[in-house]
């Protein structure tokens, strides 16, 4: 049945793409003279990105409905991400959503997003991606190829899932794992000891089912939206990459628009990201619940430091081989945490060296994780006029969880992340009395 569905999908893809390229599918509706805007997605109608594009469609048609009609094509109906980008480049379609690895051949600066453990927290990731002024410089890097990125979407952290449990890099040895078609992702997977097997995302289910590959790496939604949880029962939070998806436009389309029309499309893109970000967190929690309770997937929480150690050379080689990624890499500077002085009921004292810029807002996020089960978050306010070399972080709502109640029989301690605006830092694992 799955094979038959794939044949039908491929036939539809060939038919649709053929119509677009030959012009049989006109760009304008002859009766209304509206310009048809075609958007290609690889995800399903249930995915947050599709919901984001519904927001995009609604906004454009509300503002410019007499001139444009937006048509959405999910489920790789117009081809996989690589093919859809090519069609967008030629103008056969107008927008497509793809992961940044697919843009590496058009602008090698995008390779930086495939660097393993580029970000050590989701908060640092969000801060970087929401730095609009800086990211617009990155987005403009593909203009001379006929492509223009207009916004980004969160697709969470990438983690391995397979037919067997993965708790250490040794568990990956000899396994054939699907990765994105990116040189950095291939190097990363091989450094872990696995055999990297790049392929189209739409092929993964059948490949795992038939034993062509042993597993893949993606976010939690792949388990449910794409049914991968039916064939891979172990999901390990290696958190090795945070790679955004981006909305890519045909550059000529945007450049030929009036200033007013372009502003509408850019605002529609911004609103689509707003919708996607909001729906993402809700959908991930729902996906985990479904995967665990209905599909029998086991979620594993390995020691990430073991995996980080395996790919240090990959990071170094990427920086040496591609000078164009250094600026963005350095745009996310390290903050060095020297250790925990005290751990009290309601107060945590951290000795840290951070820049004045990091202190400018005076608002930080403190995340505490215990035995990979507890994950609570508090907003923490710190006066900006205090010394930047030592801080006492007072938990504003200690009723959520009291540190005095935390005990870890495994002696691994409490894992503490201190996230500063636009920066990241991770402490060692302090022991708990």
Secondary structure, DSSP 4 states (H G I P E B T S, - for coil): -HHHHHHHHHHHHHHHHHHHHHTSS-SEETTTTEEEEEEE-SS-TTSHHHHHHHHHHHHHHHHHTTTEEEEEE-TTTT--HHHHHHHHHHTSSSEEEEEGGGGTTT-GGGGGGGSTTS-SSHHHHHHHHT-HHHHHHHHGGGGGGTEEEEEEE----EEEEESS--SSGGGGTT-EEE--S-HHHHHHHHHTTSEE----GGGHHHHHHTTS-SEEEE-THHHHTS-GGGT--EEEEEEEE---EEEEEEHHHHHHS-HHHHHHHHHHHHHHHHHHHHHHHHHHHHHHHHHHHTS-PEEE---HHHHHHHTHHHHHHHHHH-GGGHHHHHTS-B-EEEEEEEE-SSEEEEEEE--HHHHTT-EEEEEEEETTTEEEEEEEE--TTS-TTEEEEE-TTTTS--GGG---TTS--EEEEEE-TT-B-EEEEE---
